[in-house]
Structures are given as structure tokens and as C-alpha cells.
Amino acid sequence: MTKTLRTPEHVYLCQRLRQVRVDAGLTQADLAGRLDKPQSFVAKVETQERRLDVTEFAKWMAACGGLDAVSEIVASIADGQAAS
């Protein structure tokens, strides 16, 4: 399996995760508290140092009230639009 850190798709995902958090009016510390994780977890995801698994992605989006954006994000990655 090829590595996925810092690929165009991964960069896009991290940018969207950050945007969902910011749009929710949450700081990294706020989101980390909702996820029961340290603030560094959120920072590492947003700076592309760490990948999320599917359950972490779902919890992130739910904690930010961003479940409505999930299908758009997934579709962009699946369709190759994120690599553009």
C-alpha cells in the first residue's frame, strides 16, 4: 500500500478538516476537548503529520457539526477533484 501522508488528497482532507473546525467556531483546544484528545492531536492532523482513521474522521466531523459536509469531502477525494 502506498503512503498517503501529504498526498494531494491528504492535504485537501486536512485543509477541509481545519475549515470545518474553524467554521464551527472551535479552537484546536475546544475540538480536542470534545474528542477527548490532546490539542496536539488536532494540530498534527491539521498539519498533515497524522492521518485519521474512518471513526476518527466521523467523530471529528460530528464534534464540529459538520456531518453535512462529509459526502462532499469524500466525493471530492474519490473523484480525484482533491488532487487538482
N, C-alpha and C positions, 0 to 999 in steps of 0.2 A: 504494500500500500504506500502511495506517495505521501509525503509530508504535506500538511495543509496549513501550517503556520505561515502567515504573511503572504499567502497566495492572494491574487486579486479578490477572490470570493471571500476569503477570511478577513481581509482588510475591509471590504464592504460590510460584512456582518458586524464587525467591531464598531465601525462608524455608525451603523444603524442602531446597535445596542446603546451606544452612548447617546445618540439623538433621542431615542425613546426615553431614556433616563432623564435627560435634560428637559424634554417636552413635558415630562411628568412633574417637573419642578423639584427633583430629588438631587441631593449631592451624592457623591460616591459613598460617603458615610451613611447617609439615610438608606440608600439601597442595600448596602452591606448589612445594616441592622435588620431590614426586612427579610433578607436572605439568611440571616444568622451566620454570616461570614465576616472575616475581617475586611476593612476598607481596601487593603492591598489586593484582595481577590478581584474586586471590581476594577481597580486600577490596572491590574495585569491583563484582564480580559480586554479592556478598552485600548490598551497599548499593544495589543496583539502578541503578548508574551505567553498567554494561556488560552487554550481552547475551552469551549463549553461543551458538555455532552447535551443530549436532547432534553433530559429532565432539567438540567440547569438552565437551558435556554427557555424552557416553558416557565420555570419559576421566575426568572428574570423578567420576562415579558408580563407575567401576571402581577408581579410586585410593582411594576411601573404602570399598570393599567393599559398595557399595550397589546393585548391579545388580538385586537382588531388588525394589527399590522403584521401579524405572523405570516399569514398567507402571502402577502405582498413580498415580504422579505424572502421567504422560501422560494416563491416563484421566480424572483429576480435571480437568485443563485442557481436554481435548477435550469432556467432558460439561458443562462450564460450572460445575462444583462449586467450582472455584478462585475464581470471581468472587463467591461468596456471602459 
